[in-house]
Amino acid sequence: GEFDLKTSSWVATPKDVRALGGALFCDRRYGRVFVYHNGAQSYYAARGFRGLLRV
């Protein structure tokens, strides 16, 4: 859904990419979803995280 229109969000990253220190993230701009890659450490340095807890 269109619930976060202002920030970037982590997306599921393949284990082999994570093992090399990479991470995928997305954001929604201009009515489209853009996917980016970067080193996970640089992403952690500037952002928090979101989670879902089902009880």
C-alpha positions as CSV (number, residue, x, y, z in Angstrom):
1,G,0.0,0.0,0.0
2,E,0.9,3.6,-0.2
3,F,1.6,4.0,3.5
4,D,5.1,5.5,3.5
5,L,5.7,8.2,0.9
6,K,8.5,10.1,2.6
7,T,11.3,7.7,3.6
8,S,13.3,4.8,2.2
9,S,12.5,1.2,3.4
10,W,14.5,-2.0,3.5
11,V,13.3,-4.8,1.3
12,A,14.1,-8.5,1.4
13,T,17.7,-8.9,0.2
14,P,19.0,-12.3,-1.1
15,K,21.3,-14.0,1.4
16,D,24.2,-14.1,-1.0
17,V,24.1,-10.3,-1.4
18,R,23.8,-9.8,2.4
19,A,26.7,-12.2,2.9
20,L,28.8,-9.7,0.9
21,G,27.6,-6.8,3.0
22,G,25.0,-5.5,0.5
23,A,21.4,-4.4,1.1
24,L,18.4,-3.4,-1.0
25,F,16.1,-0.6,-0.2
26,C,13.2,1.2,-2.0
27,D,11.3,4.4,-1.9
28,R,8.2,5.7,-3.7
29,R,8.7,8.9,-5.8
30,Y,6.7,10.3,-8.7
31,G,4.1,7.6,-8.4
32,R,6.7,4.8,-8.9
33,V,8.8,2.5,-6.6
34,F,12.5,2.8,-7.0
35,V,14.9,0.1,-5.8
36,Y,18.5,0.9,-4.8
37,H,21.5,-1.0,-3.5
38,N,24.2,0.0,-1.1
39,G,26.4,-1.4,1.6
40,A,24.3,-2.4,4.6
41,Q,26.7,-0.5,7.0
42,S,26.2,2.8,5.3
43,Y,22.4,2.3,5.4
44,Y,22.4,1.4,9.1
45,A,24.5,4.5,9.9
46,A,21.9,7.0,8.7
47,R,18.6,5.2,9.3
48,G,16.5,3.4,11.9
49,F,14.5,0.3,11.1
50,R,10.9,-0.8,10.9
51,G,9.4,-4.1,12.0
52,L,6.2,-6.0,12.3
53,L,5.2,-7.9,15.3
54,R,2.2,-10.2,15.1
55,V,0.7,-11.4,18.4
